Amino acid sequence: LRGELEQKEKDMSALKDKLSVRDQQYKALLHSSSSSVAGGTVPRSGLQSTRPSRAGTATQGRYVDIQLVGGQGVGKSWLLERLIKECDPSQLRQFEEHRVNLVAQYNLTIEGKPLKMLDCSGQAKAMPVVEGWFAKAKWVVVIYDLCDPKSLQFALENALPKAKIAGANLVLFGNTGKLESDGPNSGDTQAIVMKAKDGAAQHLAYTDERSTLVHIVRRILQEIDQGFNPEPRHQDGSAADTPPRKGGAMTITSAVENFKNWFGGSNNPKSLKLTEGVLKPSLKGSSQMRGTVAPSADLRAVQQLQDSESAVTCICFGQERLHKQYILLAAASKDGTVVIYRCYRTQKELAMMEVAFAGGSEDEPSPSEQRDQIVVHSRLVGHSRAITSIFFNLLEDQLVTTSIDKSVRFWQVDTGEMLKVFTDSSPVPVAAFLPFNPQVFVAANSNAVLRLVNVQNGLVLQKLKVETEVRALKFDDTGAFLLAGTKNGSIHVLENSEGLKFKFKVHLARGGVTCITFVPARPEQNMPASLLVNTSDSSVTIIDCTYEAPQGILTNLTLRNRVKVAHSLLPLKCCFSPSGGGYLISGSEDREVYIYNLHTYKVQHLKHHVVPVVAVAVNQQDTLLASADSVGRIVLWRRLDFSHLAEQ
């Protein structure tokens, strides 16, 4: 026993020495010299026909200053409440109202400086939603409890790696609140802190251990004031080329960057390699299937579905991060029915998912023969007339539908049970959830009225009259602005702040707007955030969004290009594929699926349908395209992979 005790004392002494060395290394880095660069954008007014400005696009898309994440019970809410009480008590009421939300945004003022903070739930079911915001945050602060080693394990194995891939700057924050109240256990605490510092170094993260967020928030605000912006990332998570910083003082960021030399550096490809076609390859092709023309020949119709002869009006994918074996495809029809299909992943998709979607639930393995099948997951029956729009809720366990029958309905995805019905005085073309308040949705009716409705009690919180019927709604990725497309070809921009407030509008086309797709900024390609807008004058318009720094205020919509798509009558839909330089995909009334390369604007057509193609959708993995037509057929398209043939 005496020998074991002496050995443990030696181990503890070694731990203390290593911790001391690590602290000295951090301090040395924080006092060395580096630099930062400042940047901004110039707002414009009016819809102009110009090529987009490339300046400053590398940092577009990150409008959240700080995103707070961590496992359940680590004290995030307690820390945030302390911060608000100390620095901006006027926001306490909002904090109390929204603290139960899975994702809550707060616009704080810290020592006279504005700060946009996102508080994210630690529930496991909310993680797919939380991870989606990593690419929109400048800083991700991952919180763990210094008295709970499991919370540190979650931070090091889940939150930090995924936020790093998304390109955000990282802080690993140890909450000492419980430690201070319950009393220290020095040995365990020191071991946890040392493990945290080692793990943070591997993920290029800064560390701090306190019972208040004030100090780290001040430090981050200094970074933002000095012009720091997260480095842009390629689609695989690797860093894109950025100019070196010049002049200025040492920052947390530059200190963390020095750790790259310790862990082998970073992968910085000299240029972005654009793939030759839309979608990632997801199915092995045979030598007999191999095409002899252009890369578009590798994109094939692999399956066809038809539940009825009623026109499909809209489709969408869902639950892509919830299941390992399959995803869902919801299809709504003119006859008022919805069919939710279960689409099983291919072997190549499963291999990709291990990296891109690690965290999906481990479902029972499906029979190999079922891989090539589409199974009906559930049916939703209740609408009496055509369905005009469908979308999943935040957790994707419910589907929301709007209809010509003057109702908005909520459905349980797995059982098909109708959960709620909200009625209106006129047909409802479209609706959408408020991004930071999933208990409220906005619905447009054919009387040109927008309503904010509380899901729990049906209370109408706000009514807003617009000049004409709104037929398309889409929030931008900041969640702060709602884009409403009207039947006379205009887009109204509404600010989502304590209700909807009109900001400005632009007149886009002679035909009515039938669909708006928001495309987040792609810094690695120097492309700003943009809109893809279908209008019934046989065109799809690509519009760049101009945001005013530093708070990401949408100030202008600028025309980039118009492309031709046969469209004069039907409510056609479009979608976006991030493959290569990005692709616009649209249905058309001439029976073809139009695919435009958003760098070259070259077009290719997919021919399979024999009637107008009304709706299109691409899954998050960018491996599966669905197109639906006016007689109820749904066609699934995949890109075939022939690389294995070259190895033979």
C-alpha positions as CSV (number, residue, x, y, z in Angstrom):
1,L,0.0,0.0,0.0
2,R,2.8,2.4,0.9
3,G,4.4,1.7,-2.5
4,E,1.1,2.3,-4.3
5,L,0.7,5.6,-2.4
6,E,4.2,6.7,-3.2
7,Q,3.6,5.9,-6.9
8,K,0.3,7.9,-6.9
9,E,2.1,10.8,-5.3
10,K,4.7,10.7,-8.1
11,D,1.9,10.5,-10.7
12,M,0.2,13.5,-9.2
13,S,3.4,15.4,-9.1
14,A,4.0,14.6,-12.8
15,L,0.5,15.7,-13.6
16,K,1.0,19.1,-11.9
17,D,4.3,19.6,-13.7
18,K,2.7,18.8,-17.0
19,L,-0.1,21.2,-16.3
20,S,2.3,23.9,-15.3
21,V,4.2,23.5,-18.6
22,R,1.0,23.6,-20.6
23,D,-0.1,26.8,-18.8
24,Q,3.3,28.4,-19.5
25,Q,3.0,27.5,-23.2
26,Y,-0.4,29.1,-23.4
27,K,0.8,32.3,-21.7
28,A,3.8,32.4,-24.0
29,L,1.6,32.1,-27.1
30,L,-0.7,34.8,-25.8
31,H,2.2,37.2,-25.4
32,S,3.8,36.6,-28.8
33,S,3.1,38.8,-31.8
34,S,0.7,38.4,-34.6
35,S,-1.8,40.5,-36.5
36,S,-5.4,40.8,-37.7
37,V,-7.2,42.3,-40.7
38,A,-10.4,44.4,-40.7
39,G,-13.0,44.2,-43.4
40,G,-16.6,45.3,-44.3
41,T,-19.2,45.7,-47.0
42,V,-20.8,48.6,-48.7
43,P,-24.6,48.6,-48.7
44,R,-26.4,49.4,-51.9
45,S,-30.0,50.2,-52.7
46,G,-32.3,49.0,-55.5
47,L,-32.1,45.9,-57.6
48,Q,-29.2,46.3,-59.9
49,S,-28.0,44.2,-62.8
50,T,-24.3,43.8,-61.9
51,R,-21.8,41.1,-61.3
52,P,-21.5,40.4,-57.6
53,S,-18.7,42.1,-55.6
54,R,-16.1,39.5,-54.5
55,A,-14.7,41.7,-51.7
56,G,-15.4,40.4,-48.3
57,T,-17.4,37.3,-49.4
58,A,-15.0,35.0,-47.6
59,T,-16.6,35.9,-44.2
60,Q,-20.2,36.1,-45.3
61,G,-22.6,33.7,-43.7
62,R,-21.2,34.0,-40.1
63,Y,-23.7,36.3,-38.4
64,V,-23.7,34.8,-34.9
65,D,-20.9,36.2,-32.8
66,I,-20.9,33.5,-30.1
67,Q,-22.7,30.1,-30.1
68,L,-22.9,28.4,-26.7
69,V,-23.0,24.6,-26.8
70,G,-22.5,21.7,-24.4
71,G,-24.1,18.6,-23.0
72,Q,-27.1,18.7,-20.7
73,G,-26.5,19.9,-17.1
74,V,-23.2,21.7,-17.7
75,G,-24.7,25.1,-16.6
76,K,-25.0,26.9,-19.9
77,S,-28.3,28.6,-19.0
78,W,-26.9,29.5,-15.5
79,L,-23.8,31.1,-17.1
80,L,-25.8,33.0,-19.7
81,E,-28.2,34.3,-17.1
82,R,-25.3,35.6,-15.0
83,L,-23.8,37.3,-18.1
84,I,-27.1,39.0,-18.9
85,K,-27.8,40.1,-15.3
86,E,-24.3,41.6,-15.1
87,C,-24.0,43.2,-18.6
88,D,-27.5,43.7,-20.1
89,P,-30.3,43.2,-17.6
90,S,-32.8,44.6,-20.1
91,Q,-32.7,41.2,-21.9
92,L,-33.7,39.1,-18.9
93,R,-37.3,39.1,-19.9
94,Q,-36.5,37.8,-23.3
95,F,-34.1,35.2,-21.8
96,E,-36.9,33.9,-19.5
97,E,-39.3,33.6,-22.5
98,H,-37.0,31.8,-24.8
99,R,-34.7,29.7,-22.5
100,V,-36.8,26.6,-23.2
101,N,-36.3,26.8,-26.9
102,L,-33.8,24.4,-28.5
103,V,-32.0,27.3,-30.1
104,A,-32.5,30.9,-28.8
105,Q,-30.9,34.0,-30.1
106,Y,-30.1,37.1,-28.0
107,N,-29.0,40.5,-29.2
108,L,-27.0,41.7,-26.2
109,T,-25.1,44.9,-25.5
110,I,-21.8,44.2,-23.6
111,E,-20.1,47.4,-22.4
112,G,-21.6,49.4,-25.2
113,K,-20.8,46.8,-28.0
114,P,-23.5,44.7,-29.8
115,L,-23.2,41.0,-29.5
116,K,-25.3,38.3,-31.2
117,M,-25.3,35.2,-29.1
118,L,-26.9,31.8,-29.8
119,D,-27.8,29.6,-26.8
120,C,-28.2,25.9,-27.9
121,S,-29.9,23.1,-26.0
122,G,-27.8,20.2,-24.8
123,Q,-30.5,17.6,-25.6
124,A,-29.2,14.8,-27.8
125,K,-32.2,15.2,-30.1
126,A,-31.3,18.8,-30.7
127,M,-27.7,18.1,-31.8
128,P,-28.4,17.9,-35.5
129,V,-30.0,21.4,-35.3
130,V,-27.2,22.8,-33.1
131,E,-24.5,21.4,-35.5
132,G,-26.2,23.2,-38.4
133,W,-25.3,26.5,-36.8
134,F,-21.6,25.9,-36.4
135,A,-20.9,27.2,-40.0
136,K,-22.8,30.4,-39.1
137,A,-20.9,31.2,-35.9
138,K,-17.7,33.2,-35.6
139,W,-17.0,31.7,-32.2
140,V,-18.3,28.4,-30.7
141,V,-17.9,28.3,-26.9
142,V,-18.1,24.6,-25.8
143,I,-19.0,24.4,-22.1
144,Y,-18.2,21.5,-19.8
145,D,-18.7,21.1,-16.1
146,L,-15.3,20.9,-14.3
147,C,-16.9,18.4,-11.9
148,D,-18.2,16.1,-14.6
149,P,-15.7,14.2,-16.8
150,K,-18.4,12.9,-19.0
151,S,-19.3,16.5,-20.0
152,L,-15.7,17.0,-21.1
153,Q,-15.7,13.8,-23.0
154,F,-18.8,15.0,-24.9
155,A,-17.1,18.3,-25.7
156,L,-13.8,16.7,-26.9
157,E,-15.4,13.9,-29.0
158,N,-18.5,15.6,-30.4
159,A,-18.9,19.4,-30.2
160,L,-15.2,20.5,-30.8
161,P,-14.4,18.3,-33.8
162,K,-17.7,19.2,-35.6
163,A,-17.3,22.9,-34.9
164,K,-13.7,22.8,-36.1
165,I,-14.8,21.2,-39.4
166,A,-17.3,24.0,-39.8
167,G,-14.5,26.5,-39.6
168,A,-15.5,28.4,-36.4
169,N,-13.0,29.5,-33.8
170,L,-13.3,27.6,-30.6
171,V,-13.2,28.1,-26.9
172,L,-13.4,25.2,-24.5
173,F,-14.9,26.6,-21.3
174,G,-14.8,24.8,-18.0
175,N,-17.7,25.9,-15.7
176,T,-16.4,26.1,-12.2
177,G,-19.7,27.1,-10.6
178,K,-20.4,23.7,-9.1
179,L,-16.8,23.3,-8.1
180,E,-16.9,26.6,-6.1
181,S,-20.2,25.7,-4.4
182,D,-19.5,22.0,-3.5
183,G,-15.8,22.4,-2.7
184,P,-12.7,21.3,-4.8
185,N,-11.3,17.8,-5.4
186,S,-7.9,19.0,-6.4
187,G,-6.5,15.8,-7.9
188,D,-9.6,15.1,-10.1
189,T,-9.9,18.7,-11.1
190,Q,-6.3,19.1,-12.1
191,A,-6.5,15.9,-14.2
192,I,-9.7,17.2,-15.9
193,V,-8.1,20.6,-16.6
194,M,-5.0,19.0,-18.1
195,K,-7.1,16.7,-20.3
196,A,-9.1,19.7,-21.4
197,K,-6.1,21.7,-22.3
198,D,-4.5,18.8,-24.2
199,G,-7.8,18.2,-26.1
200,A,-8.3,21.9,-26.8
201,A,-4.8,22.1,-28.3
202,Q,-5.5,19.2,-30.6
203,H,-8.6,21.0,-31.9
204,L,-6.9,24.4,-32.0
205,A,-9.2,25.8,-29.3
206,Y,-8.6,28.4,-26.6
207,T,-9.4,27.3,-23.0
208,D,-10.7,29.1,-19.9
209,E,-12.1,27.9,-16.5
210,R,-14.3,30.3,-14.6
211,S,-17.8,30.6,-13.1
212,T,-18.6,33.6,-15.4
213,L,-18.6,34.2,-19.1
214,V,-17.8,37.9,-18.9
215,H,-14.1,37.6,-19.3
216,I,-14.2,35.3,-22.4
217,V,-16.9,37.4,-24.0
218,R,-14.8,40.5,-23.5
219,R,-11.9,38.7,-25.1
220,I,-14.0,37.6,-28.1
221,L,-15.4,41.1,-28.5
222,Q,-11.8,42.4,-28.7
223,E,-11.1,39.9,-31.5
224,I,-14.2,41.0,-33.4
225,D,-13.3,44.7,-33.0
226,Q,-9.8,44.0,-34.4
227,G,-11.4,42.6,-37.5
228,F,-11.0,38.9,-36.9
229,N,-13.1,36.6,-39.1
230,P,-13.1,32.8,-39.2
231,E,-11.2,31.3,-42.1
232,P,-13.3,30.0,-45.0
233,R,-13.7,26.3,-45.4
234,H,-14.1,23.9,-48.4
235,Q,-16.9,21.4,-48.4
236,D,-14.7,18.7,-46.9
237,G,-13.9,21.0,-43.9
238,S,-10.3,21.9,-45.0
239,A,-9.2,25.5,-44.8
240,A,-9.4,27.6,-47.9
241,D,-6.6,30.0,-48.9
242,T,-6.7,33.4,-47.2
243,P,-4.4,36.4,-47.3
244,P,-1.9,36.6,-44.4
245,R,-2.7,39.1,-41.6
246,K,-0.6,42.2,-41.5
247,G,0.1,44.4,-38.5
248,G,-1.7,44.6,-35.2
249,A,-1.4,42.9,-31.8
250,M,-1.6,39.3,-30.7
251,T,-5.0,37.7,-30.6
252,I,-6.5,34.5,-29.2
253,T,-6.9,33.3,-32.7
254,S,-3.4,33.8,-33.8
255,A,-2.2,32.1,-30.6
256,V,-4.3,29.1,-31.4
257,E,-3.1,29.1,-35.0
258,N,0.4,28.6,-33.7
259,F,-0.7,25.2,-32.4
260,K,-1.0,24.0,-36.1
261,N,2.8,23.7,-36.2
262,W,2.7,21.3,-33.2
263,F,0.0,19.0,-34.8
264,G,1.1,18.8,-38.4
265,G,-0.3,22.0,-39.8
266,S,-3.5,22.3,-41.8
267,N,-4.6,21.1,-45.1
268,N,-4.8,24.1,-47.4
269,P,-5.4,23.1,-51.1
270,K,-4.2,25.8,-53.5
271,S,-7.4,25.9,-55.4
272,L,-10.9,24.5,-55.1
273,K,-11.4,21.5,-57.4
274,L,-14.9,21.8,-58.9
275,T,-16.6,18.6,-59.7
276,E,-17.8,18.0,-63.2
277,G,-21.4,17.4,-62.4
278,V,-24.3,17.8,-60.0
279,L,-24.6,15.4,-57.0
280,K,-21.9,13.3,-55.4
281,P,-21.6,9.8,-56.8
282,S,-23.7,7.4,-54.6
283,L,-24.1,4.2,-56.7
284,K,-21.6,2.0,-58.4
285,G,-22.1,1.8,-62.2
286,S,-21.2,-1.2,-64.4
287,S,-19.2,-1.1,-67.7
288,Q,-22.5,-1.6,-69.6
289,M,-24.0,1.4,-67.9
290,R,-21.1,3.7,-68.6
291,G,-22.0,6.7,-70.8
292,T,-19.8,7.8,-73.7
293,V,-20.7,11.5,-73.5
294,A,-20.1,14.3,-70.9
295,P,-20.4,13.9,-67.1
296,S,-24.1,14.5,-67.3
297,A,-24.4,10.9,-68.7
298,D,-23.4,9.7,-65.2
299,L,-26.6,11.2,-63.7
300,R,-29.3,8.5,-64.1
301,A,-32.9,8.0,-63.1
302,V,-32.7,5.0,-60.8
303,Q,-36.2,4.7,-59.4
304,Q,-39.7,5.8,-60.1
305,L,-42.6,6.1,-57.6
306,Q,-46.3,6.7,-58.1
307,D,-49.0,6.6,-55.4
308,S,-51.8,8.1,-57.5
309,E,-52.4,10.1,-60.7
310,S,-52.9,13.3,-58.8
311,A,-50.3,16.0,-59.5
312,V,-47.5,16.2,-56.9
313,T,-47.4,19.8,-55.8
314,C,-44.3,19.8,-53.4
315,I,-41.7,17.4,-52.0
316,C,-39.0,17.6,-49.3
317,F,-36.5,15.4,-47.6
318,G,-36.3,15.0,-43.8
319,Q,-34.8,13.2,-40.9
320,E,-31.4,12.9,-42.6
321,R,-29.4,13.2,-39.4
322,L,-31.7,11.0,-37.3
323,H,-31.3,7.6,-38.9
324,K,-28.3,5.8,-40.2
325,Q,-30.0,3.4,-42.7
326,Y,-32.5,5.7,-44.4
327,I,-33.9,9.2,-44.9
328,L,-37.5,10.4,-45.5
329,L,-39.1,11.9,-48.6
330,A,-42.4,13.6,-48.2
331,A,-44.6,14.2,-51.3
332,A,-47.8,16.2,-51.2
333,S,-50.5,16.1,-53.9
334,K,-53.2,18.1,-55.6
335,D,-55.8,15.8,-54.1
336,G,-54.8,16.8,-50.5
337,T,-52.9,13.6,-49.5
338,V,-49.3,13.3,-48.3
339,V,-47.2,10.2,-48.6
340,I,-43.9,9.9,-46.7
341,Y,-41.5,7.5,-48.2
342,R,-38.5,5.8,-46.6
343,C,-35.4,6.0,-48.9
344,Y,-32.6,3.6,-47.9
345,R,-29.1,4.8,-48.2
346,T,-26.6,3.1,-50.6
347,Q,-23.4,1.7,-49.4
348,K,-21.5,4.7,-50.7
349,E,-23.9,7.0,-48.8
350,L,-23.3,5.1,-45.6
351,A,-19.6,5.4,-46.0
352,M,-19.9,9.1,-46.5
353,M,-22.2,9.4,-43.5
354,E,-19.6,8.1,-41.2
355,V,-17.8,11.4,-41.6
356,A,-20.5,13.9,-42.5
357,F,-23.4,12.6,-40.4
358,A,-21.8,10.8,-37.5
359,G,-24.4,11.0,-34.8
360,G,-27.4,9.6,-36.7
361,S,-29.1,6.8,-34.7
362,E,-28.0,3.3,-35.2
363,D,-31.1,1.7,-36.8
364,E,-31.5,-2.0,-37.3
365,P,-29.6,-3.0,-40.5
366,S,-32.0,-3.3,-43.4
367,P,-32.0,-6.4,-45.6
368,S,-29.7,-6.0,-48.6
369,E,-32.6,-6.5,-51.0
370,Q,-34.4,-3.6,-49.4
371,R,-31.6,-1.2,-50.3
372,D,-33.0,-0.7,-53.7
373,Q,-36.5,-0.2,-52.5
374,I,-38.6,2.7,-51.4
375,V,-40.9,1.9,-48.5
376,V,-44.0,3.9,-47.5
377,H,-43.3,5.3,-44.1
378,S,-46.7,6.9,-43.4
379,R,-49.7,8.5,-45.1
380,L,-51.3,11.8,-44.0
381,V,-54.9,12.1,-44.9
382,G,-57.1,15.0,-44.0
383,H,-56.9,17.9,-46.5
384,S,-59.8,18.2,-48.9
385,R,-58.0,20.2,-51.6
386,A,-54.6,20.8,-53.0
387,I,-51.6,21.1,-50.7
388,T,-49.6,24.2,-51.4
389,S,-46.5,23.7,-49.2
390,I,-44.9,21.2,-46.8
391,F,-42.0,21.4,-44.3
392,F,-40.7,19.6,-41.3
393,N,-40.5,21.2,-37.8
394,L,-37.2,21.8,-36.1
395,L,-36.8,18.3,-34.7
396,E,-38.3,16.7,-37.8
397,D,-40.8,14.6,-35.9
398,Q,-43.7,16.6,-37.3
399,L,-44.7,17.7,-40.8
400,V,-46.6,20.9,-41.5
401,T,-48.9,21.3,-44.5
402,T,-50.8,24.3,-46.0
403,S,-53.7,24.0,-48.4
404,I,-56.2,25.6,-50.7
405,D,-58.8,24.2,-48.2
406,K,-57.9,27.2,-45.9
407,S,-56.0,25.2,-43.3
408,V,-52.6,24.6,-41.8
409,R,-52.2,21.1,-40.4
410,F,-49.6,19.5,-38.2
411,W,-48.9,15.8,-38.5
412,Q,-46.9,13.1,-36.6
413,V,-44.4,11.9,-39.1
414,D,-44.1,8.2,-38.0
415,T,-47.8,7.5,-37.4
416,G,-49.5,9.9,-39.8
417,E,-51.7,11.2,-37.0
418,M,-53.1,14.7,-37.4
419,L,-52.0,16.7,-34.3
420,K,-53.4,20.2,-34.9
421,V,-55.5,22.1,-37.4
422,F,-55.4,25.9,-37.8
423,T,-58.0,27.4,-40.1
424,D,-57.9,30.6,-42.1
425,S,-60.5,32.8,-43.9
426,S,-59.0,32.1,-47.3
427,P,-56.6,29.6,-49.0
428,V,-53.1,29.3,-47.5
429,P,-50.3,29.3,-50.1
430,V,-47.4,28.9,-47.8
431,A,-46.1,29.0,-44.2
432,A,-42.9,28.8,-42.2
433,F,-41.6,28.4,-38.6
434,L,-39.8,31.3,-37.0
435,P,-36.2,30.0,-36.8
436,F,-35.6,31.1,-33.2
437,N,-39.0,30.5,-31.9
438,P,-40.4,27.1,-33.1
439,Q,-43.5,27.7,-31.1
440,V,-44.6,30.3,-33.6
441,F,-45.2,30.1,-37.4
442,V,-46.0,32.6,-40.1
443,A,-48.7,31.8,-42.6
444,A,-49.7,33.8,-45.7
445,N,-53.3,33.7,-47.1
446,S,-54.7,34.7,-50.5
447,N,-56.1,37.9,-49.0
448,A,-52.5,39.2,-48.8
449,V,-52.3,38.9,-45.0
450,L,-49.4,37.4,-43.1
451,R,-50.2,36.0,-39.6
452,L,-47.9,35.0,-36.8
453,V,-49.6,32.2,-34.9
454,N,-48.7,30.5,-31.6
455,V,-48.6,26.7,-32.2
456,Q,-49.6,25.8,-28.6
457,N,-52.8,27.8,-28.3
458,G,-53.6,29.1,-31.8
459,L,-53.4,32.7,-30.7
460,V,-52.7,35.1,-33.6
461,L,-49.8,37.2,-32.4
462,Q,-49.6,39.6,-35.3
463,K,-51.3,40.4,-38.6
464,L,-49.4,42.1,-41.4
465,K,-51.1,43.3,-44.6
466,V,-49.0,43.3,-47.8
467,E,-49.8,44.7,-51.2
468,T,-50.7,41.4,-52.8
469,E,-50.8,37.7,-52.2
470,V,-47.6,36.1,-50.9
471,R,-46.9,32.7,-52.5
472,A,-43.4,31.9,-51.3
473,L,-41.7,32.4,-47.9
474,K,-38.1,31.7,-46.9
475,F,-36.0,32.9,-44.0
476,D,-32.3,33.6,-44.6
477,D,-29.7,31.6,-42.7
478,T,-29.3,34.3,-40.0
479,G,-33.0,33.7,-39.1
480,A,-33.3,37.5,-38.8
481,F,-34.9,38.2,-42.2
482,L,-38.0,36.8,-44.0
483,L,-38.2,36.9,-47.8
484,A,-41.7,37.0,-49.1
485,G,-42.4,36.5,-52.8
486,T,-45.7,37.8,-54.2
487,K,-47.9,37.0,-57.2
488,N,-47.0,40.2,-58.9
489,G,-43.3,39.4,-59.0
490,S,-41.9,41.3,-56.0
491,I,-39.9,40.2,-53.0
492,H,-40.6,41.8,-49.6
493,V,-37.9,41.8,-47.0
494,L,-39.2,41.6,-43.5
495,E,-37.1,41.8,-40.3
496,N,-37.8,39.1,-37.7
497,S,-37.4,41.0,-34.5
498,E,-40.1,41.0,-31.8
499,G,-42.6,40.4,-34.6
500,L,-42.3,41.0,-38.4
501,K,-41.3,44.5,-39.6
502,F,-41.2,45.6,-43.2
503,K,-37.7,46.6,-44.4
504,F,-37.8,47.0,-48.1
505,K,-39.0,45.4,-51.3
506,V,-37.7,44.9,-54.9
507,H,-39.7,44.2,-58.0
508,L,-38.2,41.2,-59.7
509,A,-40.2,40.1,-62.7
510,R,-43.5,40.3,-64.6
511,G,-44.6,36.9,-63.5
512,G,-45.5,35.8,-60.0
513,V,-43.0,34.3,-57.6
514,T,-43.6,30.6,-57.0
515,C,-40.5,29.5,-55.1
516,I,-37.6,31.1,-53.2
517,T,-34.5,29.0,-52.3
518,F,-31.9,30.5,-50.0
519,V,-28.3,29.6,-50.7
520,P,-25.8,30.3,-47.9
521,A,-22.6,32.1,-48.6
522,R,-19.8,29.9,-49.9
523,P,-16.6,31.6,-48.8
524,E,-14.3,29.0,-50.3
525,Q,-15.7,30.0,-53.7
526,N,-15.9,33.7,-53.0
527,M,-19.7,33.6,-53.4
528,P,-22.1,35.6,-51.3
529,A,-25.4,34.4,-49.9
530,S,-28.0,34.3,-52.7
531,L,-31.6,33.6,-53.6
532,L,-32.8,31.3,-56.4
533,V,-36.3,32.6,-57.4
534,N,-38.8,30.9,-59.8
535,T,-41.2,33.3,-61.5
536,S,-43.9,32.5,-64.0
537,D,-42.3,34.6,-66.8
538,S,-40.2,31.6,-67.8
539,S,-37.2,32.5,-65.8
540,V,-35.3,31.8,-62.6
541,T,-33.4,34.7,-61.1
542,I,-30.2,34.5,-59.1
543,I,-30.0,37.3,-56.6
544,D,-27.1,38.2,-54.3
545,C,-27.8,39.3,-50.7
546,T,-25.8,42.2,-49.3
547,Y,-25.3,42.2,-45.6
548,E,-24.0,45.2,-43.6
549,A,-21.2,44.4,-41.2
550,P,-20.7,43.7,-38.4
551,Q,-24.2,42.6,-37.3
552,G,-25.3,41.1,-40.6
553,I,-28.1,43.4,-41.5
554,L,-29.6,42.6,-44.9
555,T,-29.6,45.9,-46.8
556,N,-30.0,45.0,-50.5
557,L,-30.8,42.4,-53.1
558,T,-28.7,42.6,-56.2
559,L,-29.5,40.8,-59.5
560,R,-26.7,38.5,-60.6
561,N,-28.3,36.6,-63.5
562,R,-31.5,35.3,-65.0
563,V,-31.7,31.9,-66.7
564,K,-34.5,30.5,-68.8
565,V,-36.9,27.8,-67.6
566,A,-40.2,27.0,-69.4
567,H,-42.7,28.4,-66.8
568,S,-46.0,30.3,-67.3
569,L,-48.7,28.7,-65.3
570,L,-47.8,26.0,-62.7
571,P,-46.3,26.6,-59.2
572,L,-42.8,25.3,-60.1
573,K,-40.2,24.8,-57.5
574,C,-36.4,24.9,-57.6
575,C,-33.6,23.7,-55.3
576,F,-29.8,24.0,-54.9
577,S,-27.0,21.4,-55.1
578,P,-23.6,22.5,-53.5
579,S,-21.7,20.1,-55.8
580,G,-18.6,21.8,-57.4
581,G,-19.4,25.4,-57.9
582,G,-23.1,25.0,-57.1
583,Y,-26.1,24.1,-59.2
584,L,-29.5,25.5,-59.7
585,I,-32.1,22.7,-60.3
586,S,-35.6,23.6,-61.4
587,G,-38.8,21.9,-62.6
588,S,-40.3,23.1,-65.9
589,E,-43.4,23.0,-68.0
590,D,-41.6,21.4,-71.0
591,R,-41.2,18.0,-69.1
592,E,-37.5,18.4,-68.3
593,V,-35.5,19.0,-65.2
594,Y,-33.2,22.1,-65.8
595,I,-29.8,22.1,-64.2
596,Y,-27.7,25.3,-64.4
597,N,-24.1,25.5,-63.3
598,L,-23.9,28.7,-61.1
599,H,-20.3,29.5,-62.2
600,T,-20.6,29.0,-66.0
601,Y,-24.4,29.1,-66.4
602,K,-24.2,26.2,-68.7
603,V,-27.4,24.2,-68.7
604,Q,-28.2,20.5,-68.9
605,H,-31.6,18.8,-69.1
606,L,-32.7,15.6,-67.5
607,K,-35.2,13.8,-69.7
608,H,-37.5,11.2,-68.2
609,H,-40.9,12.8,-67.4
610,V,-43.6,12.9,-70.1
611,V,-45.5,15.8,-68.4
612,P,-44.6,19.1,-66.7
613,V,-42.1,18.7,-63.8
614,V,-43.6,20.6,-60.8
615,A,-41.2,20.1,-57.9
616,V,-37.6,19.1,-57.2
617,A,-35.5,18.5,-54.1
618,V,-32.0,17.5,-53.2
619,N,-31.0,15.7,-50.0
620,Q,-28.5,17.2,-47.5
621,Q,-25.9,14.7,-48.4
622,D,-26.1,15.9,-52.0
623,T,-26.4,12.4,-53.3
624,L,-30.1,12.1,-54.3
625,L,-32.3,14.3,-56.5
626,A,-36.1,13.8,-56.6
627,S,-38.3,15.3,-59.3
628,A,-42.1,15.1,-59.3
629,D,-44.6,15.8,-62.1
630,S,-48.2,16.7,-62.8
631,V,-49.5,13.1,-63.0
632,G,-48.0,12.0,-59.7
633,R,-44.8,10.4,-60.7
634,I,-41.7,10.9,-58.6
635,V,-38.3,10.1,-60.2
636,L,-35.1,9.6,-58.1
637,W,-31.8,10.5,-59.7
638,R,-28.3,9.5,-58.6
639,R,-24.8,10.0,-60.0
640,L,-23.1,6.8,-60.9
641,D,-19.5,6.1,-59.8
642,F,-17.3,4.4,-62.4
643,S,-14.0,5.0,-60.7
644,H,-13.7,1.3,-59.7
645,L,-13.7,0.4,-63.4
646,A,-10.5,2.4,-64.0
647,E,-8.7,0.3,-61.3
648,Q,-9.5,-3.0,-63.1
